[in-house]
Amino acid sequence: MKIVLDRARCEGHGLCEEAAPDLMHLDDDGELVIDREEITEAELAAANAAVRVCPVAALRIE
C-alpha cells in the first residue's frame, strides 16, 4: 500500500501531519512532504486517519 498526494488539491492545512507525523510533514514553505509513500500494516491506521482529516481530499491510499 502507498499514500498518494494530489499536490494540486493540497492547501497545506497540516491536519494530516498531526494525524500521521511519522509518515508526512509540512516543509518550511508549507508544502506537504510524504516521508514514505509505501506503508506497512502497522502504519495503516495512521495513514487512514490522515486521509480522513484532509479537508480537501488531497490524500488517498492505494
VENSULPE-V858753 format. One record per residue. N is the residue number from 1. PHI is phi as a letter, one per 20 degrees, with the letter a starting at -180 (none if undefined). PSI is psi in degrees with one decimal (none if undefined). BURIAL is + if it has 9 or more other ideal C-beta (glycine too) atoms within 8 Angstrom, else -. Layout:
n:N phi:PHI psi:PSI burial:BURIAL
n:N phi:PHI psi:PSI burial:BURIAL
This chain:
n:1 phi:none psi:153.5 burial:-
n:2 phi:b psi:156.5 burial:-
n:3 phi:e psi:130.9 burial:+
n:4 phi:d psi:129.3 burial:+
n:5 phi:d psi:128.8 burial:+
n:6 phi:e psi:90.6 burial:+
n:7 phi:g psi:-34.8 burial:-
n:8 phi:f psi:-29.6 burial:-
n:9 phi:e psi:-27.4 burial:-
n:10 phi:f psi:129.9 burial:+
n:11 phi:d psi:4.1 burial:-
n:12 phi:m psi:32.1 burial:-
n:13 phi:f psi:-34.1 burial:-
n:14 phi:n psi:2.4 burial:-
n:15 phi:f psi:-34.5 burial:+
n:16 phi:f psi:-38.2 burial:+
n:17 phi:f psi:-40.1 burial:+
n:18 phi:f psi:-36.8 burial:-
n:19 phi:f psi:-31.0 burial:+
n:20 phi:b psi:65.9 burial:+
n:21 phi:f psi:-20.3 burial:-
n:22 phi:e psi:-11.7 burial:-
n:23 phi:d psi:-22.8 burial:+
n:24 phi:b psi:161.1 burial:+
n:25 phi:b psi:159.7 burial:-
n:26 phi:e psi:133.3 burial:+
n:27 phi:e psi:-176.8 burial:-
n:28 phi:f psi:-20.8 burial:-
n:29 phi:e psi:3.3 burial:-
n:30 phi:n psi:13.5 burial:-
n:31 phi:e psi:137.2 burial:+
n:32 phi:f psi:134.4 burial:+
n:33 phi:c psi:123.5 burial:-
n:34 phi:e psi:116.4 burial:+
n:35 phi:f psi:-37.8 burial:-
n:36 phi:b psi:112.1 burial:-
n:37 phi:f psi:-43.3 burial:-
n:38 phi:f psi:127.6 burial:-
n:39 phi:d psi:153.2 burial:+
n:40 phi:e psi:170.3 burial:-
n:41 phi:g psi:-36.5 burial:-
n:42 phi:f psi:-27.2 burial:-
n:43 phi:e psi:-5.9 burial:+
n:44 phi:f psi:-40.2 burial:+
n:45 phi:f psi:-43.7 burial:-
n:46 phi:f psi:-41.1 burial:+
n:47 phi:f psi:-43.6 burial:+
n:48 phi:f psi:-38.4 burial:+
n:49 phi:f psi:-41.3 burial:+
n:50 phi:f psi:-42.3 burial:+
n:51 phi:f psi:-44.7 burial:+
n:52 phi:f psi:-37.7 burial:-
n:53 phi:e psi:-9.9 burial:+
n:54 phi:f psi:117.0 burial:+
n:55 phi:f psi:-12.3 burial:-
n:56 phi:d psi:11.1 burial:-
n:57 phi:l psi:47.1 burial:-
n:58 phi:e psi:-6.1 burial:+
n:59 phi:d psi:149.0 burial:+
n:60 phi:b psi:162.6 burial:-
n:61 phi:d psi:131.2 burial:+
n:62 phi:d psi:none burial:-
